[in-house]
């Protein structure tokens, strides 16, 4: 709902007004003495009092305006729901072809024109269908639960002796029927060889057996039964294992004995369809009723010819026509105009006034606002359809009294109602508070009474916090006035170039995710993938071209005329090529200078062994560039000099290019956010945007820092509980807010002068990462190596983000309503902290119910109250004849009963919240135990309610202070009997 603007109230005090008037008079008339007996002073006092009262009346004007607005926007009471009933349409003869009784058919108790005639209208189509017996399945064994019988077979036993069956419900005879839809009416005729048993009927719905209603049963002869059954819904096909294999039934109708007995033998069965059952609502439909002509003004109201009944599904549809030939516009029914805008074609039904109502115009602070569209002047309005009739004043017929079919309905049979019509609860029971208190505000008692309507809640206590400033948005779940715009990281290409003398085996790994930084400014870039340098190549040598070798393949180490290197993975288009050749003995071996190397993309070029090649290898480098991938490299003789076939080879481009993203750890300077003060609601913005996992928060001084737990909101945080909200969307950290400027603080306040730090996190520079070409520093251990050099190519695409703006909580007369809830406990349940926990579902449902009654801007916070643990120690002297164990148990029960949150306290309705534990009161409670002769002493100590451990406070003998709203939970009671 749109929040209404808050009025600016005038704070006026008569004493302050008189003092102001005295000051003005002394300024204007320096000789005025302002004596008590001076008539001028008395007149000034009277004027100040009159001005204060006038200001008070002015302050009431916004409230009067709000009451008027609420009256204009109030939800309209829905029409009372119409009584409903199940109607059975039954044919005279078995159905042989599908029939149809359409929805909207009107049946009644009397013929037309008869007094006190009550009409019901079907809400759905009734479609009687043919039915027949397709197969019979009798109880079988455990391995094959059913036995298949032909439909004409006899001698099927049904009894309670066998314990097999479809499920744990016992044995059944299953009648397989053709596919049926809807709630069909069946006639089942059975013949038994012995006395007919009492039967229950069920339909398989796919998950379980569902009971069928026996509408009627007759016994036309010995051993014969005729059942009229109403199926609950359409059946579901089922496969069943029998001795003969697997059989299939589309609709499975099961019968079994209603009570244990000797059983009987089924001789024959016959099934036929005789009708259908549908729901009908009391009342009739009115169609195309003209309402009148629009005036073009807000709040138009048009009475209907007949009252609208039937609840929210009354089916009212509005159509507006703006003239002949103009298209009709559909309007939507709502229960309130509170969320309607001036463009929404909405209308409401005023059931009590019998009228159709359109949206009002409300003026606040001189600005009119229209709620719902206005029907224009001259537009013809009409209701397409609505339901009328029925209601509490109409006589409700009993079972079997609705039997009159409409004239002209082509249905060969009769109709009857199976039960008396059922009327749903009136609308008043659905929204008791809204209807019980329509003309006044909802009070604390109202909210508490609404809360305990839930059977899971035994006690509810409401605390309304009145604020002198808007409360912190961190006192409720995260809501944002504007969403965050995340920073975008720049992307770039990084070129890695191999040094001429680098051995591939000596290159360290450079996995994906490795960080490189620019040498000039230290900006980090993270590799998106691992660079691939050396690619192995297979060697195939050939002999027989020159005079020094015989034809054939060359083995490693042989003199050859040529050899070919085939790369296991194609090289990308090259800007240079590095080749490493390894001999058979691992030692350096000679390759004559001037050897010609060639391949398709490379073309012919002469490669010279590089100076300083590693031992055992011959290394060649070329700066030949290619525009296509390279997969093979060939070596052939030149100048009549022989080649030596190498044992293996590694091939790599001289330059490898990989993608990178400007992202990395936040700088150390960005981890320190600032220094705390003594104020509440301290906010520390991030110095760099957080990307990925949020950091943890550390608070401390020097080298002594303590982690503070992160919470989603401070709603459940006590004033001494360390808690912090790490608000990543808003890019900030929040500490210890106060509820609207009151002393009700949530979360502990860090010691003033403490440093707030973040643990390491990942960040991005956004637009600051858009850098031009520059050298990079490799990560360790490659940073000190000269084997590879890295160069950043143009980085682009980086954009700065915008933090989200946390939605503020608007200031209202009461900003926060705390509903402290205690769950219902069984009488024998132990009273522990765990037993007092509340489910999220229960609290969410309660919040939803109360928020529907609350004005805009009020924060509803249901939850458990704060609990104050208490440990009591007492020493008593027992009566001479009393058993010590009995005395001890009686004292413990008396103390626990006095402090119990549901049954304790002076009224026995629960100990009041926030009430201190006065030990003299407990002294009297223990003294009243009949078995106690004397109370020697009693002390108490505050404890943690969850663990029962001491909070470190001193043991007291007078009283234990309990914080506001807190309930006492007895964690231990030690009784010494002397």
C-alpha positions, 0 to 999 in steps of 0.5 A: 500500500502507498504510504501516506505523507506524515503531518508536521505537528506543532509542539506548543506548551502554554508555559513556553508560550507565556515565556515567549510573550514575556520576552517580546513584551520586555523587548518592545516595552522595557519598562514592563515589570511582569509582576504577578498582580499585573493584569497584563501578565494575567492576559498574557497567561490566558492568551498562551493557554488559548493558543496552546489549545488552538494548536492542539486542535490544529494538530488533530486535523491531519488525523481527521483527514486520515480517518476520512481517507481510510473511510474512502479506501476501506475494504468492502465487506464481501457478500455472504457466501451462498449455501452449497449442496451436492446434486445427484442427476440420476437417469431412469435407465442405465446410461448408454451414451454420454449425456450433459447437464451444463453448468448454470442449470437451475434446479429448485425445491418447487415448481415455478410460481410456488411460494418459498421456492428455493433455487440452486444453480449448478457450478459445473457440468454434469456429464453422466457416462456409460459404465460396464464391468471389464474385468474382476480381480480377486484376492491372491497370494503375496507374490501375486496379490490378485487373481484375474477372473472373466466378468462372467466367472463366479466363485470369488471368495471375499473375507477377512481370512486372507491378509494380502491385498493392494495395501494394508487395508485388507483383501479386496475384490477389484472391479475393473471399469472403463475410463471414467471422468468426474463424479459419476453415479454407478449402480452395482448389482451383486449376487452371492452364493452365501449370505451377502456381506456388509461392504465398504466401497473404495476408488483408487485415485492413484495414491490411495484408496478413497472411500465411495459414498453409498447413496443407496442399497437394496436387497431385491432377493436372497444373496442379491445386493444393488448399490448406488455409489457416488464416486469421489472423483475420476479413477486412475489406471492401475497395473496389477500382477496376477498369476497370468501376468500383468493386467490393466484397469482404467478405473479400479473400484474396490469392495471389501468387508466392512467388518470381520466375518466368515466371508462369502463367495461372489457369484456374479457382478454387474455395473452400469452408469446411472448419472453424475454428482455436481456442486450447486450454489443457492441463488440465480445468475443475473445477466447484462444488467444496466447500471446507468451512465457515468458522470465523470466524477470520482467515487461514483456509486450505482445500486444494483437491482438485486443484492449480490450474494455468493462470497468472493466467487460471486462472479461479478464482471463489469463492462463499460461501453463508451458509445455505439460502436465503441469497444466495451472495456472490462473492469476488475473487481477489488475489495479495496482501492488502497493499491489502485492507481488512476489508470486501473479500471477497478470497481468494488461491490458494497454488499451491505449497501447493494451497490457497485462503487468506483474509486474515490479521490483523496486530497492530502497536503493539497494534492489530490490523488485518484484511487482507481479509474473514473468512468467518463461522463456519458459512458454506459455501465452494465454488469455482465453477470452476478449471483443473487438470491439465497443468503441467511433469510432464505429457507434452507431445504433438507436432504432430498427436497431439491427435485425440480428440474427446469422445464425443457432440460433434455435429461431423462431422469431425476435430480435430488440433493444428497445432503442439506445445503452447507453454508460457509462461515460468514465474512465476519468470522474471516476478518474479526478484527476488521469488522469488530472495530471498523470505527476505531484504531486497533489496540494492543489488546486486539493484536494480542487477542488476534495472536492467540487465535493460533492454537500454537500460541499461548501468550502474546504481549505487544510493545509499541515503540514510539519513535522520535526519528525514523528507525534504522533500516537494519532493524528489519529484513533487507529492503532496498529503495534502489537496487545495486548496479554491480561494478563491471571488471575490465577484460584484457589479453595478456601476451606471454613471450618465451626467452630464446634460451628457456628450456620448456621443462624448466617453465613453472606452472601458470594455472588459471586464476593466477594474478599478474600486476602492472609494474607501474601501478600494481593493478591486478589481473587474473588469468581466465585460463592457463597458457599452453606453451610446449606441445609435444610432437611425434617424429617420423624420419625418412632415409634414402634421398642422399648417398649416405643412407638406405631407403626406409624409415629412420629411427631416432639417432639415425642419419636421415634425409628428412623428418616430420614433426606432427603436433599433438595439438595444432598451434594457433596462428604464429608470431614466432616458433620455438622448437626443441629437439632431443637426442637419443642419448640426452646429450647435445648433438649437432644439426648442421646449419642451413637446414631447410624447414618448411610447412604449408602455413610457414613456407620455406625458411632457414632455421639456425640453432639458437645460441645457448641452447640447453644441454642435450637439446638443439633449439630453433627459433623463428619469427615467421608469422602465420595467419592459419593454425600449424599442425605439421613441420618438415625438415629436409637436407640442404647443401648435401649435409645429413640430418640426425633423426631426433628422439622427441620434439616439443613445439611452441609459439614464441608468444602465447595470448590468454584472456584476463579479468581485472580482479584481485584482492583488496589493497591493505589500505582498503581493509581498514574502514575507520574508527568507532565512536560512542554513537549508535547506528554507526555506518562504515562504507567499503573502500572497494566494492566486494566481489564474491564472498563477503568478508568478515568484520574485525574490531579491536586496537593494535594487534588485538582484534575480535571477529564480530558475527554477521547477522541479516538484521538487528531485530533479534540482537540484544543490547550486549550481543556482538553483531554486525550487518555486512550489507554487500548490496549497499557496500557498507557495514552497520553497527548497533542501531537504536529503535527510533532514537530510544534507549532500546538498542539492538546489538552491542556498541563497539568500544569507542576508538576501536578500529573496524577492519575487514578480512581479505576479500576480492574486489575490482577497480571498475573503470579504473581497470581500463588500462593501455599496453604496459608490462606485467609482473608475473606471480611467484615463482616466475616473478624473478625468472627471465624465461617468460615476459608478460605484456598487458594489451588494452583492457576495456569494459570496466565500469564503476558500480552504484551501491544499493540504497537501503529503504528507510523506515518512515516515521509514523506514530508507532514505528515498531510493534513487537509481538512477544509470543510464547508457544503453547506447551503441554502440561507435562512438557519440561520448560526449557529454552528449546521448548520455547522456540517458535517455527518460522511458519508460525511467525510468518503467518502471524506477521501476515495477519497483523500487517493486514490490520496495521497502518502503512509504515508500521513494522510488525515484529513477531518473535519470542520475547527476550528471556532472562535466565535465573538460578535460585538456591534455597535452604529450608527446614522441613516439617518433622514428619515430612520426607526430604525428597517430597519437600525438595520436589514441592519447593522446586515446583512452587518456585517454578510455578511462580516464575512460569511465563504461562501460569505464574505471576500473581494472577496465574496467567503468566509472570508479567514481562520486565518484572524483576525477580524479588527474592522476598516474594519467592521467600513467601512462595516457599514458606507457603509450601505445607511441608516447609517449617522454615525458610533458612535462606534464598538467593538468586543469580542471573544465568544464560537462558539457553545454557544455564551458565552464570553470566558473571553477575554477583549472587544476590539476596534481594532482587534480580533485574529483568530487562524490558519485555523480558520473561524469566526462565528458571534454569535451575533450582537447588533446594537444600533440606535440613 
